[in-house]
Amino acid sequence: MYAIVKAGGRQEKVTVGETITVKGPKIDILRYKNKTGHRRRQGFRAQHTRVKITAISGAK
């Protein structure tokens, strides 16, 4: 038996006993101001969360 779950902005096909990792790739933040040559780059990677599927109920 499997289920489709939405987690971390995407959908995953999971079965009982499976472990999935949510929160995705690194986010790049670029800031730019016109005519001044001012640029700033920042990166961020959220901590990954591991979720273990223990049971699948029939609820919709």
C-alpha distance matrix in Angstrom:
0.0 3.8 7.1 10.6 13.2 16.9 18.9 22.2 23.0 20.2 16.5 13.9 10.4 8.8 6.3 7.6 11.1 11.8 15.2 16.3 19.9 21.2 24.7 25.9 29.0 32.6 34.4 37.9 40.5 43.7 46.7 49.8 53.0 55.1 58.7 58.7 56.8 54.6 51.1 48.5 45.2 42.6 39.2 36.3 33.1 30.9 29.5 25.9 23.5 20.7 17.7 15.4 12.0 12.3 10.1 8.2 10.3 10.6 13.8 14.8
3.8 0.0 3.8 7.0 9.7 13.3 15.3 18.6 19.3 16.4 12.8 10.1 6.7 5.5 4.5 7.3 10.6 10.2 13.1 13.4 16.8 17.9 21.2 22.4 25.5 29.1 30.7 34.3 36.8 40.0 42.9 46.0 49.3 51.3 54.9 54.9 53.0 50.8 47.3 44.8 41.5 39.0 35.6 32.8 29.6 27.5 26.4 22.9 20.6 18.1 15.2 13.5 10.3 11.7 10.0 7.7 10.3 10.8 13.1 13.4
7.1 3.8 0.0 3.8 6.3 10.0 12.3 15.8 16.3 13.7 10.1 8.2 5.7 5.4 6.5 8.9 12.1 11.2 13.2 12.7 15.7 15.9 19.1 20.4 23.7 27.3 28.5 32.1 34.3 37.6 40.3 43.4 46.6 48.6 52.3 52.4 50.6 48.4 45.0 42.5 39.3 36.8 33.5 30.7 27.7 25.4 24.6 21.3 19.0 17.0 14.0 13.2 10.0 11.9 10.0 7.1 9.2 9.5 10.8 10.5
10.6 7.0 3.8 0.0 3.8 6.9 9.7 13.0 12.9 10.2 6.5 5.5 4.6 6.3 9.0 11.7 14.4 12.6 13.7 12.2 14.5 14.0 16.7 17.7 21.0 24.5 25.5 28.9 31.1 34.2 37.0 40.0 43.1 45.0 48.7 48.9 47.2 45.0 41.7 39.3 36.2 33.8 30.7 28.0 25.2 23.1 22.8 19.7 17.8 16.5 13.9 14.1 11.6 14.2 12.9 10.2 11.9 12.0 12.3 10.8
13.2 9.7 6.3 3.8 0.0 3.8 6.3 9.9 10.3 8.4 5.5 5.4 6.5 7.3 10.3 12.3 14.3 12.5 12.6 10.6 12.3 11.2 13.8 15.4 19.0 22.2 23.1 26.7 28.6 31.9 34.5 37.6 40.7 42.9 46.6 46.6 45.0 42.6 39.3 36.8 33.8 31.2 28.1 25.2 22.5 20.1 19.8 16.9 14.8 14.0 11.4 12.3 10.4 13.3 12.5 10.4 12.1 12.9 12.3 11.0
16.9 13.3 10.0 6.9 3.8 0.0 3.8 6.9 6.8 5.6 4.4 6.3 9.0 10.4 13.7 15.7 17.2 15.0 14.3 11.5 12.1 9.9 11.6 13.1 16.6 19.6 20.0 23.6 25.3 28.5 31.0 34.1 37.1 39.3 43.0 43.0 41.6 39.1 35.9 33.4 30.6 28.1 25.2 22.4 20.0 17.6 17.9 15.5 13.9 14.1 12.2 14.1 13.0 16.2 15.7 13.9 15.2 16.0 14.7 12.8
18.9 15.3 12.3 9.7 6.3 3.8 0.0 3.8 5.6 5.7 6.2 7.4 10.6 11.2 14.5 16.1 16.8 14.3 12.7 9.6 9.2 6.5 8.1 10.2 13.9 16.8 17.4 21.0 22.8 26.3 28.8 32.1 35.2 37.6 41.2 41.0 39.4 36.8 33.6 30.9 27.9 25.2 22.2 19.1 16.6 14.0 14.2 11.8 10.4 11.0 9.8 12.5 12.5 15.8 16.3 15.3 17.0 18.4 17.2 15.8
22.2 18.6 15.8 13.0 9.9 6.9 3.8 0.0 3.8 5.6 8.1 9.6 13.2 14.1 17.5 19.1 19.4 16.5 14.2 10.7 9.0 5.3 5.0 7.0 10.7 13.2 13.6 17.3 19.1 22.6 25.1 28.5 31.6 34.1 37.7 37.3 35.7 33.1 29.8 27.1 24.2 21.4 18.5 15.5 13.1 10.8 11.6 9.8 9.5 11.3 11.3 14.6 15.3 18.7 19.6 18.9 20.7 22.2 20.9 19.3
23.0 19.3 16.3 12.9 10.3 6.8 5.6 3.8 0.0 3.8 7.1 9.9 13.6 15.4 19.0 21.1 21.8 19.0 17.1 13.5 12.1 8.7 7.9 8.5 11.6 14.0 13.7 17.1 18.6 21.8 24.3 27.4 30.4 32.6 36.3 36.3 34.8 32.4 29.2 26.8 24.1 21.8 19.1 16.6 14.9 13.2 14.7 13.2 13.3 14.9 14.7 17.7 17.9 21.3 21.7 20.3 21.9 22.7 21.2 19.0
20.2 16.4 13.7 10.2 8.4 5.6 5.7 5.6 3.8 0.0 3.8 6.7 10.3 12.6 16.4 18.9 19.9 16.9 15.5 12.0 11.4 8.8 9.3 9.2 12.2 15.4 15.7 19.0 21.1 24.1 26.9 29.8 33.0 35.0 38.6 38.8 37.1 34.9 31.6 29.3 26.3 24.1 21.3 18.9 16.8 15.3 16.4 14.2 14.0 14.8 14.3 16.7 16.5 20.1 20.2 18.7 20.5 21.1 20.1 17.9
16.5 12.8 10.1 6.5 5.5 4.4 6.2 8.1 7.1 3.8 0.0 3.8 6.9 9.6 13.3 16.0 17.5 14.7 14.2 11.1 11.7 10.1 11.8 12.1 15.2 18.6 19.3 22.7 24.8 27.8 30.6 33.6 36.7 38.7 42.3 42.5 40.8 38.7 35.3 33.0 30.0 27.8 24.8 22.3 19.9 18.2 18.7 15.9 15.1 14.9 13.7 15.3 14.4 17.8 17.5 15.6 17.5 18.0 17.4 15.3
13.9 10.1 8.2 5.5 5.4 6.3 7.4 9.6 9.9 6.7 3.8 0.0 3.8 6.1 9.9 12.8 14.1 11.1 11.0 8.4 9.9 9.6 12.2 12.7 15.8 19.4 20.8 24.3 26.8 29.9 32.9 35.9 39.2 41.3 44.8 44.8 42.9 40.8 37.3 34.8 31.6 29.2 25.9 23.4 20.5 18.7 18.5 15.3 14.1 13.0 11.6 12.6 11.6 15.1 15.2 13.6 16.1 17.1 17.2 15.8
10.4 6.7 5.7 4.6 6.5 9.0 10.6 13.2 13.6 10.3 6.9 3.8 0.0 3.8 7.1 10.6 12.5 10.0 11.1 9.6 12.2 12.7 15.7 16.2 19.2 22.8 24.4 27.8 30.5 33.6 36.6 39.6 42.9 44.9 48.4 48.5 46.5 44.4 40.9 38.5 35.2 32.8 29.5 26.9 23.9 22.2 21.6 18.1 16.7 14.8 12.9 12.8 11.0 14.1 13.6 11.8 14.5 15.3 16.2 15.2
8.8 5.5 5.4 6.3 7.3 10.4 11.2 14.1 15.4 12.6 9.6 6.1 3.8 0.0 3.8 6.9 8.7 6.6 8.3 8.0 11.4 12.6 16.1 17.2 20.3 23.9 25.8 29.4 32.0 35.3 38.3 41.5 44.8 47.0 50.5 50.4 48.3 46.1 42.5 39.9 36.5 33.9 30.4 27.6 24.3 22.3 21.1 17.5 15.4 13.0 10.6 9.6 7.5 10.4 10.4 9.3 12.6 14.1 15.4 15.3
6.3 4.5 6.5 9.0 10.3 13.7 14.5 17.5 19.0 16.4 13.3 9.9 7.1 3.8 0.0 3.8 6.3 5.7 8.9 10.1 13.8 15.6 19.2 20.6 23.6 27.1 29.2 32.8 35.4 38.8 41.9 45.1 48.4 50.7 54.2 53.9 51.9 49.6 46.0 43.3 39.9 37.1 33.6 30.7 27.3 25.1 23.5 19.9 17.5 14.6 11.9 9.7 7.0 8.8 8.4 7.9 11.5 13.3 15.4 16.1
7.6 7.3 8.9 11.7 12.3 15.7 16.1 19.1 21.1 18.9 16.0 12.8 10.6 6.9 3.8 0.0 3.8 5.6 8.8 11.1 14.8 16.8 20.5 22.4 25.5 28.8 30.9 34.6 37.2 40.7 43.6 47.0 50.3 52.8 56.2 55.8 53.8 51.3 47.8 44.8 41.5 38.5 35.0 31.9 28.4 26.0 23.9 20.4 17.6 14.3 11.3 8.3 5.3 5.5 5.7 6.8 10.5 13.1 15.3 16.9
11.1 10.6 12.1 14.4 14.3 17.2 16.8 19.4 21.8 19.9 17.5 14.1 12.5 8.7 6.3 3.8 0.0 3.8 6.7 9.9 13.5 16.1 19.9 21.7 24.6 27.8 30.2 33.9 36.5 40.1 43.1 46.5 49.9 52.5 55.9 55.2 53.0 50.5 46.9 43.9 40.5 37.4 33.8 30.7 27.1 24.7 22.3 18.8 16.0 12.4 10.1 6.5 5.3 5.6 7.8 10.0 13.7 16.6 18.6 20.1
11.8 10.2 11.2 12.6 12.5 15.0 14.3 16.5 19.0 16.9 14.7 11.1 10.0 6.6 5.7 5.6 3.8 0.0 3.8 6.6 10.2 13.0 16.8 18.3 21.1 24.3 26.8 30.4 33.2 36.7 39.8 43.2 46.6 49.1 52.5 51.9 49.6 47.2 43.6 40.6 37.1 34.2 30.6 27.6 24.0 21.9 19.7 16.0 13.7 10.2 8.4 5.8 5.6 8.0 10.0 11.3 15.1 17.8 19.3 20.2
15.2 13.1 13.2 13.7 12.6 14.3 12.7 14.2 17.1 15.5 14.2 11.0 11.1 8.3 8.9 8.8 6.7 3.8 0.0 3.8 6.9 10.0 13.7 15.4 18.1 21.2 23.7 27.4 30.1 33.6 36.7 40.2 43.6 46.2 49.5 48.7 46.5 44.0 40.4 37.3 33.9 30.8 27.2 24.1 20.5 18.3 16.0 12.3 10.1 6.5 5.5 4.3 6.3 9.3 12.0 13.4 17.0 19.8 20.8 21.4
16.3 13.4 12.7 12.2 10.6 11.5 9.6 10.7 13.5 12.0 11.1 8.4 9.6 8.0 10.1 11.1 9.9 6.6 3.8 0.0 3.8 6.6 10.3 11.8 14.7 17.9 20.3 23.9 26.7 30.2 33.3 36.6 40.1 42.7 46.0 45.3 43.1 40.7 37.1 34.1 30.6 27.7 24.1 21.1 17.5 15.5 13.7 10.0 8.2 5.6 5.4 6.5 8.1 11.7 13.8 14.5 17.8 20.3 20.7 20.7
19.9 16.8 15.7 14.5 12.3 12.1 9.2 9.0 12.1 11.4 11.7 9.9 12.2 11.4 13.8 14.8 13.5 10.2 6.9 3.8 0.0 3.8 7.0 8.6 11.4 14.3 16.8 20.5 23.2 26.7 29.8 33.2 36.7 39.3 42.6 41.8 39.6 37.1 33.5 30.4 27.0 24.0 20.4 17.4 13.7 11.8 10.1 6.3 5.6 4.5 6.4 9.0 11.3 14.8 17.0 17.7 20.8 23.2 23.1 22.8
21.2 17.9 15.9 14.0 11.2 9.9 6.5 5.3 8.7 8.8 10.1 9.6 12.7 12.6 15.6 16.8 16.1 13.0 10.0 6.6 3.8 0.0 3.8 6.3 9.8 12.6 14.4 18.2 20.5 24.2 27.1 30.5 33.9 36.5 39.9 39.2 37.2 34.6 31.1 28.1 24.9 21.8 18.4 15.3 12.0 9.7 8.9 5.9 5.4 6.6 7.7 11.1 12.8 16.4 18.2 18.3 20.9 23.0 22.4 21.6
24.7 21.2 19.1 16.7 13.8 11.6 8.1 5.0 7.9 9.3 11.8 12.2 15.7 16.1 19.2 20.5 19.9 16.8 13.7 10.3 7.0 3.8 0.0 3.7 7.1 9.4 10.8 14.6 16.8 20.4 23.3 26.8 30.1 32.8 36.2 35.4 33.5 30.8 27.4 24.4 21.2 18.2 14.9 11.7 8.7 6.5 7.1 5.5 6.9 9.4 11.1 14.7 16.5 20.0 21.7 21.7 24.1 26.0 25.0 23.8
25.9 22.4 20.4 17.7 15.4 13.1 10.2 7.0 8.5 9.2 12.1 12.7 16.2 17.2 20.6 22.4 21.7 18.3 15.4 11.8 8.6 6.3 3.7 0.0 3.8 6.9 8.6 12.3 15.0 18.4 21.6 24.9 28.4 30.9 34.2 33.6 31.4 29.1 25.5 22.7 19.3 16.7 13.3 10.8 8.0 7.5 9.0 7.6 9.9 12.0 13.9 17.2 18.9 22.6 24.2 24.0 26.4 28.1 27.3 25.8
29.0 25.5 23.7 21.0 19.0 16.6 13.9 10.7 11.6 12.2 15.2 15.8 19.2 20.3 23.6 25.5 24.6 21.1 18.1 14.7 11.4 9.8 7.1 3.8 0.0 3.8 6.5 9.6 12.9 16.0 19.5 22.6 26.2 28.6 31.8 31.1 28.7 26.5 22.8 20.1 16.5 14.2 10.7 9.1 6.7 8.1 10.1 9.5 12.6 14.7 17.2 20.3 22.3 25.9 27.7 27.5 30.1 31.7 31.0 29.4
32.6 29.1 27.3 24.5 22.2 19.6 16.8 13.2 14.0 15.4 18.6 19.4 22.8 23.9 27.1 28.8 27.8 24.3 21.2 17.9 14.3 12.6 9.4 6.9 3.8 0.0 3.8 6.5 9.8 13.0 16.4 19.6 23.2 25.8 28.8 27.9 25.4 23.1 19.4 16.6 12.9 10.5 7.0 5.8 4.5 7.4 10.1 10.9 14.4 17.0 19.7 23.1 25.3 28.8 30.7 30.7 33.2 34.9 33.9 32.4
34.4 30.7 28.5 25.5 23.1 20.0 17.4 13.6 13.7 15.7 19.3 20.8 24.4 25.8 29.2 30.9 30.2 26.8 23.7 20.3 16.8 14.4 10.8 8.6 6.5 3.8 0.0 3.8 6.5 9.9 13.1 16.5 20.0 22.7 25.8 25.0 22.9 20.4 16.9 14.1 10.8 8.6 5.8 5.2 6.1 8.4 11.9 13.3 16.4 19.4 21.7 25.3 27.2 30.7 32.4 32.1 34.3 35.8 34.4 32.6
37.9 34.3 32.1 28.9 26.7 23.6 21.0 17.3 17.1 19.0 22.7 24.3 27.8 29.4 32.8 34.6 33.9 30.4 27.4 23.9 20.5 18.2 14.6 12.3 9.6 6.5 3.8 0.0 3.8 6.5 10.0 13.1 16.8 19.3 22.3 21.5 19.2 16.9 13.2 10.8 7.4 6.2 4.7 6.6 8.8 11.7 15.2 16.8 20.1 23.0 25.5 29.0 31.0 34.5 36.2 35.9 38.0 39.4 38.0 36.0
40.5 36.8 34.3 31.1 28.6 25.3 22.8 19.1 18.6 21.1 24.8 26.8 30.5 32.0 35.4 37.2 36.5 33.2 30.1 26.7 23.2 20.5 16.8 15.0 12.9 9.8 6.5 3.8 0.0 3.8 6.7 10.1 13.6 16.5 19.6 18.7 16.8 14.2 10.8 8.2 5.8 5.0 5.8 7.9 11.0 13.4 17.0 19.1 22.2 25.4 27.7 31.4 33.3 36.7 38.3 37.9 39.8 41.1 39.4 37.3
43.7 40.0 37.6 34.2 31.9 28.5 26.3 22.6 21.8 24.1 27.8 29.9 33.6 35.3 38.8 40.7 40.1 36.7 33.6 30.2 26.7 24.2 20.4 18.4 16.0 13.0 9.9 6.5 3.8 0.0 3.8 6.6 10.3 13.0 16.0 15.2 13.2 10.9 7.5 5.9 4.7 6.4 8.5 11.3 14.5 17.1 20.7 22.8 25.9 29.1 31.4 35.0 36.9 40.4 41.9 41.4 43.3 44.4 42.7 40.5
46.7 42.9 40.3 37.0 34.5 31.0 28.8 25.1 24.3 26.9 30.6 32.9 36.6 38.3 41.9 43.6 43.1 39.8 36.7 33.3 29.8 27.1 23.3 21.6 19.5 16.4 13.1 10.0 6.7 3.8 0.0 3.8 7.0 10.1 13.2 12.2 11.0 8.2 5.7 5.1 6.4 8.4 11.3 13.9 17.4 19.7 23.3 25.6 28.6 31.9 34.2 37.9 39.7 43.1 44.5 44.0 45.6 46.8 44.8 42.5
49.8 46.0 43.4 40.0 37.6 34.1 32.1 28.5 27.4 29.8 33.6 35.9 39.6 41.5 45.1 47.0 46.5 43.2 40.2 36.6 33.2 30.5 26.8 24.9 22.6 19.6 16.5 13.1 10.1 6.6 3.8 0.0 3.8 6.5 9.5 8.9 7.8 5.9 4.6 6.5 8.8 11.6 14.7 17.5 21.0 23.4 26.9 29.2 32.2 35.5 37.8 41.4 43.2 46.6 48.0 47.4 49.0 49.9 48.0 45.5
53.0 49.3 46.6 43.1 40.7 37.1 35.2 31.6 30.4 33.0 36.7 39.2 42.9 44.8 48.4 50.3 49.9 46.6 43.6 40.1 36.7 33.9 30.1 28.4 26.2 23.2 20.0 16.8 13.6 10.3 7.0 3.8 0.0 3.8 6.7 6.2 6.8 5.4 6.6 9.1 12.1 14.8 18.1 20.8 24.3 26.6 30.1 32.6 35.5 38.8 41.0 44.7 46.4 49.8 51.1 50.4 51.8 52.8 50.6 48.1
55.1 51.3 48.6 45.0 42.9 39.3 37.6 34.1 32.6 35.0 38.7 41.3 44.9 47.0 50.7 52.8 52.5 49.1 46.2 42.7 39.3 36.5 32.8 30.9 28.6 25.8 22.7 19.3 16.5 13.0 10.1 6.5 3.8 0.0 3.8 5.7 6.8 7.5 9.1 12.2 15.0 18.0 21.1 24.0 27.4 29.7 33.3 35.6 38.5 41.7 43.8 47.5 49.1 52.5 53.7 52.8 54.2 54.9 52.8 50.2
58.7 54.9 52.3 48.7 46.6 43.0 41.2 37.7 36.3 38.6 42.3 44.8 48.4 50.5 54.2 56.2 55.9 52.5 49.5 46.0 42.6 39.9 36.2 34.2 31.8 28.8 25.8 22.3 19.6 16.0 13.2 9.5 6.7 3.8 0.0 3.8 5.9 8.1 10.7 14.2 17.3 20.5 23.8 26.9 30.3 32.8 36.4 38.7 41.7 45.0 47.2 50.9 52.6 56.0 57.3 56.5 57.9 58.7 56.6 54.0
58.7 54.9 52.4 48.9 46.6 43.0 41.0 37.3 36.3 38.8 42.5 44.8 48.5 50.4 53.9 55.8 55.2 51.9 48.7 45.3 41.8 39.2 35.4 33.6 31.1 27.9 25.0 21.5 18.7 15.2 12.2 8.9 6.2 5.7 3.8 0.0 3.8 5.3 8.8 12.1 15.5 18.7 22.2 25.4 29.0 31.5 34.9 37.5 40.5 43.9 46.3 50.0 51.9 55.3 56.8 56.2 57.8 58.8 56.7 54.3
56.8 53.0 50.6 47.2 45.0 41.6 39.4 35.7 34.8 37.1 40.8 42.9 46.5 48.3 51.9 53.8 53.0 49.6 46.5 43.1 39.6 37.2 33.5 31.4 28.7 25.4 22.9 19.2 16.8 13.2 11.0 7.8 6.8 6.8 5.9 3.8 0.0 3.8 6.3 10.0 13.0 16.5 19.9 23.3 26.7 29.6 32.9 35.3 38.6 41.8 44.4 48.0 50.1 53.5 55.1 54.6 56.4 57.5 55.6 53.2
54.6 50.8 48.4 45.0 42.6 39.1 36.8 33.1 32.4 34.9 38.7 40.8 44.4 46.1 49.6 51.3 50.5 47.2 44.0 40.7 37.1 34.6 30.8 29.1 26.5 23.1 20.4 16.9 14.2 10.9 8.2 5.9 5.4 7.5 8.1 5.3 3.8 0.0 3.8 6.9 10.4 13.6 17.1 20.3 23.9 26.6 29.8 32.5 35.7 39.0 41.6 45.2 47.4 50.7 52.4 52.0 53.7 55.0 53.0 50.8
51.1 47.3 45.0 41.7 39.3 35.9 33.6 29.8 29.2 31.6 35.3 37.3 40.9 42.5 46.0 47.8 46.9 43.6 40.4 37.1 33.5 31.1 27.4 25.5 22.8 19.4 16.9 13.2 10.8 7.5 5.7 4.6 6.6 9.1 10.7 8.8 6.3 3.8 0.0 3.8 6.8 10.2 13.6 16.9 20.5 23.3 26.6 29.1 32.3 35.6 38.2 41.8 43.9 47.3 49.0 48.7 50.5 51.8 50.0 47.8
48.5 44.8 42.5 39.3 36.8 33.4 30.9 27.1 26.8 29.3 33.0 34.8 38.5 39.9 43.3 44.8 43.9 40.6 37.3 34.1 30.4 28.1 24.4 22.7 20.1 16.6 14.1 10.8 8.2 5.9 5.1 6.5 9.1 12.2 14.2 12.1 10.0 6.9 3.8 0.0 3.8 6.7 10.3 13.5 17.1 19.8 23.0 25.7 29.0 32.3 35.0 38.6 40.9 44.2 46.0 45.8 47.7 49.2 47.4 45.4
45.2 41.5 39.3 36.2 33.8 30.6 27.9 24.2 24.1 26.3 30.0 31.6 35.2 36.5 39.9 41.5 40.5 37.1 33.9 30.6 27.0 24.9 21.2 19.3 16.5 12.9 10.8 7.4 5.8 4.7 6.4 8.8 12.1 15.0 17.3 15.5 13.0 10.4 6.8 3.8 0.0 3.8 6.9 10.4 13.8 16.8 20.0 22.4 25.8 29.0 31.8 35.3 37.6 41.0 42.9 42.8 44.8 46.4 44.8 42.9
42.6 39.0 36.8 33.8 31.2 28.1 25.2 21.4 21.8 24.1 27.8 29.2 32.8 33.9 37.1 38.5 37.4 34.2 30.8 27.7 24.0 21.8 18.2 16.7 14.2 10.5 8.6 6.2 5.0 6.4 8.4 11.6 14.8 18.0 20.5 18.7 16.5 13.6 10.2 6.7 3.8 0.0 3.8 6.9 10.5 13.3 16.4 19.1 22.4 25.7 28.5 32.1 34.5 37.7 39.7 39.8 41.9 43.6 42.0 40.3
39.2 35.6 33.5 30.7 28.1 25.2 22.2 18.5 19.1 21.3 24.8 25.9 29.5 30.4 33.6 35.0 33.8 30.6 27.2 24.1 20.4 18.4 14.9 13.3 10.7 7.0 5.8 4.7 5.8 8.5 11.3 14.7 18.1 21.1 23.8 22.2 19.9 17.1 13.6 10.3 6.9 3.8 0.0 3.8 6.9 10.1 13.2 15.6 19.0 22.2 25.1 28.6 31.1 34.4 36.4 36.6 38.8 40.6 39.2 37.6
36.3 32.8 30.7 28.0 25.2 22.4 19.1 15.5 16.6 18.9 22.3 23.4 26.9 27.6 30.7 31.9 30.7 27.6 24.1 21.1 17.4 15.3 11.7 10.8 9.1 5.8 5.2 6.6 7.9 11.3 13.9 17.5 20.8 24.0 26.9 25.4 23.3 20.3 16.9 13.5 10.4 6.9 3.8 0.0 3.8 6.5 9.6 12.2 15.5 18.8 21.6 25.2 27.7 30.9 33.0 33.3 35.5 37.4 36.0 34.6
33.1 29.6 27.7 25.2 22.5 20.0 16.6 13.1 14.9 16.8 19.9 20.5 23.9 24.3 27.3 28.4 27.1 24.0 20.5 17.5 13.7 12.0 8.7 8.0 6.7 4.5 6.1 8.8 11.0 14.5 17.4 21.0 24.3 27.4 30.3 29.0 26.7 23.9 20.5 17.1 13.8 10.5 6.9 3.8 0.0 3.8 6.5 8.7 12.1 15.3 18.2 21.7 24.3 27.6 29.8 30.2 32.6 34.7 33.5 32.3
30.9 27.5 25.4 23.1 20.1 17.6 14.0 10.8 13.2 15.3 18.2 18.7 22.2 22.3 25.1 26.0 24.7 21.9 18.3 15.5 11.8 9.7 6.5 7.5 8.1 7.4 8.4 11.7 13.4 17.1 19.7 23.4 26.6 29.7 32.8 31.5 29.6 26.6 23.3 19.8 16.8 13.3 10.1 6.5 3.8 0.0 3.8 6.3 9.2 12.6 15.3 19.0 21.6 24.6 26.8 27.3 29.6 31.8 30.5 29.5
29.5 26.4 24.6 22.8 19.8 17.9 14.2 11.6 14.7 16.4 18.7 18.5 21.6 21.1 23.5 23.9 22.3 19.7 16.0 13.7 10.1 8.9 7.1 9.0 10.1 10.1 11.9 15.2 17.0 20.7 23.3 26.9 30.1 33.3 36.4 34.9 32.9 29.8 26.6 23.0 20.0 16.4 13.2 9.6 6.5 3.8 0.0 3.8 6.5 9.9 13.0 16.4 19.4 22.2 24.8 25.8 28.2 30.7 29.8 29.2
25.9 22.9 21.3 19.7 16.9 15.5 11.8 9.8 13.2 14.2 15.9 15.3 18.1 17.5 19.9 20.4 18.8 16.0 12.3 10.0 6.3 5.9 5.5 7.6 9.5 10.9 13.3 16.8 19.1 22.8 25.6 29.2 32.6 35.6 38.7 37.5 35.3 32.5 29.1 25.7 22.4 19.1 15.6 12.2 8.7 6.3 3.8 0.0 3.8 6.6 9.8 13.2 16.1 19.2 21.7 22.6 25.3 27.9 27.2 26.8
23.5 20.6 19.0 17.8 14.8 13.9 10.4 9.5 13.3 14.0 15.1 14.1 16.7 15.4 17.5 17.6 16.0 13.7 10.1 8.2 5.6 5.4 6.9 9.9 12.6 14.4 16.4 20.1 22.2 25.9 28.6 32.2 35.5 38.5 41.7 40.5 38.6 35.7 32.3 29.0 25.8 22.4 19.0 15.5 12.1 9.2 6.5 3.8 0.0 3.8 6.4 10.0 12.9 15.7 18.3 19.5 22.1 24.8 24.2 24.1
20.7 18.1 17.0 16.5 14.0 14.1 11.0 11.3 14.9 14.8 14.9 13.0 14.8 13.0 14.6 14.3 12.4 10.2 6.5 5.6 4.5 6.6 9.4 12.0 14.7 17.0 19.4 23.0 25.4 29.1 31.9 35.5 38.8 41.7 45.0 43.9 41.8 39.0 35.6 32.3 29.0 25.7 22.2 18.8 15.3 12.6 9.9 6.6 3.8 0.0 3.8 6.7 9.9 12.7 15.6 17.1 20.1 23.0 22.9 23.2
17.7 15.2 14.0 13.9 11.4 12.2 9.8 11.3 14.7 14.3 13.7 11.6 12.9 10.6 11.9 11.3 10.1 8.4 5.5 5.4 6.4 7.7 11.1 13.9 17.2 19.7 21.7 25.5 27.7 31.4 34.2 37.8 41.0 43.8 47.2 46.3 44.4 41.6 38.2 35.0 31.8 28.5 25.1 21.6 18.2 15.3 13.0 9.8 6.4 3.8 0.0 3.8 6.5 9.4 12.0 13.4 16.3 19.3 19.3 19.8
15.4 13.5 13.2 14.1 12.3 14.1 12.5 14.6 17.7 16.7 15.3 12.6 12.8 9.6 9.7 8.3 6.5 5.8 4.3 6.5 9.0 11.1 14.7 17.2 20.3 23.1 25.3 29.0 31.4 35.0 37.9 41.4 44.7 47.5 50.9 50.0 48.0 45.2 41.8 38.6 35.3 32.1 28.6 25.2 21.7 19.0 16.4 13.2 10.0 6.7 3.8 0.0 3.8 6.2 9.3 11.4 14.6 17.9 18.5 19.6
12.0 10.3 10.0 11.6 10.4 13.0 12.5 15.3 17.9 16.5 14.4 11.6 11.0 7.5 7.0 5.3 5.3 5.6 6.3 8.1 11.3 12.8 16.5 18.9 22.3 25.3 27.2 31.0 33.3 36.9 39.7 43.2 46.4 49.1 52.6 51.9 50.1 47.4 43.9 40.9 37.6 34.5 31.1 27.7 24.3 21.6 19.4 16.1 12.9 9.9 6.5 3.8 0.0 3.8 5.9 7.7 11.0 14.2 15.2 16.5
12.3 11.7 11.9 14.2 13.3 16.2 15.8 18.7 21.3 20.1 17.8 15.1 14.1 10.4 8.8 5.5 5.6 8.0 9.3 11.7 14.8 16.4 20.0 22.6 25.9 28.8 30.7 34.5 36.7 40.4 43.1 46.6 49.8 52.5 56.0 55.3 53.5 50.7 47.3 44.2 41.0 37.7 34.4 30.9 27.6 24.6 22.2 19.2 15.7 12.7 9.4 6.2 3.8 0.0 3.8 7.2 10.1 13.7 15.0 17.1
10.1 10.0 10.0 12.9 12.5 15.7 16.3 19.6 21.7 20.2 17.5 15.2 13.6 10.4 8.4 5.7 7.8 10.0 12.0 13.8 17.0 18.2 21.7 24.2 27.7 30.7 32.4 36.2 38.3 41.9 44.5 48.0 51.1 53.7 57.3 56.8 55.1 52.4 49.0 46.0 42.9 39.7 36.4 33.0 29.8 26.8 24.8 21.7 18.3 15.6 12.0 9.3 5.9 3.8 0.0 3.8 6.5 10.0 11.7 14.1
8.2 7.7 7.1 10.2 10.4 13.9 15.3 18.9 20.3 18.7 15.6 13.6 11.8 9.3 7.9 6.8 10.0 11.3 13.4 14.5 17.7 18.3 21.7 24.0 27.5 30.7 32.1 35.9 37.9 41.4 44.0 47.4 50.4 52.8 56.5 56.2 54.6 52.0 48.7 45.8 42.8 39.8 36.6 33.3 30.2 27.3 25.8 22.6 19.5 17.1 13.4 11.4 7.7 7.2 3.8 0.0 3.8 6.8 8.7 10.8
10.3 10.3 9.2 11.9 12.1 15.2 17.0 20.7 21.9 20.5 17.5 16.1 14.5 12.6 11.5 10.5 13.7 15.1 17.0 17.8 20.8 20.9 24.1 26.4 30.1 33.2 34.3 38.0 39.8 43.3 45.6 49.0 51.8 54.2 57.9 57.8 56.4 53.7 50.5 47.7 44.8 41.9 38.8 35.5 32.6 29.6 28.2 25.3 22.1 20.1 16.3 14.6 11.0 10.1 6.5 3.8 0.0 3.8 5.6 8.6
10.6 10.8 9.5 12.0 12.9 16.0 18.4 22.2 22.7 21.1 18.0 17.1 15.3 14.1 13.3 13.1 16.6 17.8 19.8 20.3 23.2 23.0 26.0 28.1 31.7 34.9 35.8 39.4 41.1 44.4 46.8 49.9 52.8 54.9 58.7 58.8 57.5 55.0 51.8 49.2 46.4 43.6 40.6 37.4 34.7 31.8 30.7 27.9 24.8 23.0 19.3 17.9 14.2 13.7 10.0 6.8 3.8 0.0 3.8 6.5
13.8 13.1 10.8 12.3 12.3 14.7 17.2 20.9 21.2 20.1 17.4 17.2 16.2 15.4 15.4 15.3 18.6 19.3 20.8 20.7 23.1 22.4 25.0 27.3 31.0 33.9 34.4 38.0 39.4 42.7 44.8 48.0 50.6 52.8 56.6 56.7 55.6 53.0 50.0 47.4 44.8 42.0 39.2 36.0 33.5 30.5 29.8 27.2 24.2 22.9 19.3 18.5 15.2 15.0 11.7 8.7 5.6 3.8 0.0 3.8
14.8 13.4 10.5 10.8 11.0 12.8 15.8 19.3 19.0 17.9 15.3 15.8 15.2 15.3 16.1 16.9 20.1 20.2 21.4 20.7 22.8 21.6 23.8 25.8 29.4 32.4 32.6 36.0 37.3 40.5 42.5 45.5 48.1 50.2 54.0 54.3 53.2 50.8 47.8 45.4 42.9 40.3 37.6 34.6 32.3 29.5 29.2 26.8 24.1 23.2 19.8 19.6 16.5 17.1 14.1 10.8 8.6 6.5 3.8 0.0
